[in-house]
Amino acid sequence: MSQSLRLLSWNTQMRSWAMEVGFPPSLPPVTTAEERAELIADGILGSPFDYDIVALCEVFDEDSRDILRSRLRRRFPWIVTK
């Protein structure tokens, strides 16, 4: 049994298109929340750390949730969404 637990908590700032109106672009600058979801999934899957738990906060955009869920499901099969 491992003596450690690797936890990643990420505030994604993945606002829906309606929430983006009037706000400056997210960092890194991307056009859509879906693009941001792809970048975040790439970052998690490409990480040298073997995370036990990944908590993604503020994923308000439904399409982005679907992207993250489908991209991360193979590595993290137990997913809880709210």
C-alpha positions, 0 to 999 in steps of 0.5 A: 500500500502506498504511503502517499496520496497525490491530489490535483485540484484545478480551478478550470475557470471554464465558463459557459459562452454566456458567462464569457460575455464582457469578460477578458479571455481566459488564460491561456487565451483561447476562443472557446471553453471547449478548447480550454477543456482540451488543453486541460485534459492534455495537461493532466494526461501529459503530467509526469505525476500519477495522480490518485484524485483529480478535482476540477472546479468551475467546469460550468460549460456542459460541452467542456464537461463532456470533453473532460469526462471522455478524455479523462475516463480511461485514466480516471474511471471513477468520475463524480460530477455535480 
